Amino acid sequence: MSQDLAKRKAAEAALRYVVQGEMLGVGTGSTVNHFIDLLAERHFDIAAAVSSSEASTERLRAHGFKVIDLNAAGPLSVYVDGADESNHQLQLIKGGGAALTREKIIAGASAVFVCIADESKLVDTLGAFPLPVEVLPMARSFVARELVKLGGEPVLRANVITDNGNPIIDVRGLRITDPRALETAINTIPGVVTVGLFAHRPADRLILGSPSGVREVVAR
Ligand SMILES: O=C[C@H](O)[C@H](O)[C@H](O)COP(=O)(O)O
């Protein structure tokens, strides 16, 4: 419950980045769900949202927000999304909710990526949270073997297919000391759609909530 309150506080603090009348990139997850609900509760007047998942699209539309395709939106000024882990450089692990591919695309298309999370998500070294990798179905076993060569323990995520129709492999046992190198290494395995490591495109702001308040972390 207190973790949920922390998420809501982080979401609330991100509202100050929203520009009324403009388009807004909106991510996925329980923290973002608070953000979407707050946008509605506080009567924010955005032109439209670009959403990173079917779940967020449904929630936005249920509140009466217009949701458009990224192709119709062009570059976005702000993207608000959660994370499973962040290091002090604001490099992230994302994809616990299986939305990593669309999230990485929208983050790449946005000028400012505001990450919202509860304070437990800030770590010194990424990797305690299993690293999600979305793969094409026919490449599942091959990619898993390649991930073992990189030092990980791949586990197919049970009963999950992404919005893009692909399975996810969660990689345990990694201590990610060079996130950019690992992101590149996994990206170059044939069959990988997206790795949930956001190192080449980290967040620009990290808002961490706790039951008693929020703090904003600047990249070291
Ligand atoms: O695929 C899901 C996303 O990367 C989420 O932003 C991430 O899992 C954090 O989710 P939550 O806000 O529920 O902790």
The ligand as a Gaussian input file, in Angstrom:
#p B3LYP/6-31G(d) Opt

LIG

0 1
 O        6.557000      -2.930000     -19.596000
 C        6.301000      -2.224000     -18.639000
 C        7.017000      -1.015000     -18.289000
 O        8.365000      -0.984000     -18.617000
 C        6.738000      -0.443000     -16.914000
 O        6.953000       0.932000     -17.048000
 C        7.611000      -0.992000     -15.807000
 O        7.441000      -2.390000     -15.744000
 C        7.266000      -0.357000     -14.450000
 O        5.996000      -0.727000     -14.073000
 P        5.360000      -0.308000     -12.674000
 O        5.093000       1.164000     -12.748000
 O        4.106000      -1.124000     -12.588000
 O        6.341000      -0.659000     -11.602000

